[in-house]
Amino acid sequence: MVIRVAQVGTGNAGMLTLRQLIQDARFELVAVGVSTPAKVGVDAGELARIDVETGVRAVGSLDEVIATSPDCVVYCAMGDTRPVEATNDVRALLEAGIDVVGSAPGTLQFPWGTMPQKVIDKVETSARAGGASVYITGVDPGWASDLVPLALASTCQRIEQITCYELADYATYDGAEVMFDLMGFGHRLDSTPMLFLPGVLGLAWGTAIRMMATAIGIEVDEIVEFWEAEPAPETYEIAAGTIEKGTIAALHFSISGMVDGHPAIVVEHVTRTRDDLRPDWARPSSGGGAYRVEITGEPSYVVDIVPSSEHGDHNHAAIVAACGRIVNAIPDVIAADPGIRTTLDLPLPTGRGTYVAPS
């Protein structure tokens, strides 16, 4: 049976999930919600940047999306800088009896121990009221820090530490709000970007750390945060804007889940805007970006995943992977019991329904 779906948000991620919803025969697109006035009334095919006239034109409010009665909404509106609003949107959809998959709010990936319990309770109450479920994922936190490391962990006889890395050149990433407002690129070296205010890293990646810990049967005592920045040696342009000389041009940060004083679960990022910056920091194994999983145990692993795409570089390919995971989860989320669902709850994903014969 074809699943009636709606899309909310058509940015870097939403455009790609929308593209699959239009082209995937498992789904019927019934609505697209946008927040930019100029996009209201635009056909979904144009918003997805594909040469298809769908007849579905974007609307400017969540109520209009709800009125189309979709089975599921793919929610990819910005959540990093508007977590309260994103959570309230998800609650409204759940209360209307609509299942939700998406990329925001990120704390719903695995909220226990990270999100305030009163907020978790409100989301669960909304889900029960509507008989609906919600599943949130992404890149990292997302498939690179739950699905992949846990698949490897399932083969181990002993695990001492799991470390997940994102090693990427962000020069081609055009998300200015994330790059400048959240991560602080282009800001003074003595400033503290929003992402590195005390507790924010733990809030953002605590979901992945606590999910991995729960999966292997341990409990994290505390989360330790670390970050350092490298200045630009000169002024230069990146896709998101200008990096002035002396401002933040590369970042190295980590979030460690501690168990009895030992960093048992670690997420580490090295984000450059030029390949020549800080050669002493960890580097991707190939191309401009990679996701590395290291497991110390028996057996031990070092696995580098290098995503690529026929439509863009490593940054684009990683987002495509997250979007594919989101859309492909729709049937399982619809079948799931009402409530907040995580990767630990859903069946092993297989890519069912995505095969296309080569042309």
Secondary structure, 3 states (H helix, E strand, C coil): CCEEEEEECCCCCHHHHHHHHHHCCCEEEEEEECCCHHHCCCEHHHHCCCCCCCCCECECCHHHHHCCCCCEEEECCCCCCCHHHHHHHHHHHHHCCCEEEECCCHHHHCCCCCCCHHHHHHHHHHHHHHCCEEEECCECCEHHHCHHHHHHHCCCCEEEEEEEEEEEECCCCCCHHHHHHHCCCCCECCCCCHHHCCCHHHHHHHHHHHHHHHHHCCCCCEEEEEEEEEECCCCEEECCEEECCCEEEEEEEEEEEEECCEEEEEEEEEEECCCCCCCCCCCCCCCCEEEEEEEEEECCEEEEECCCECCECHHHHHHHHHHHHHHHCHHHHHHCCCEEECCCCCCCCCCCCCCCCCC
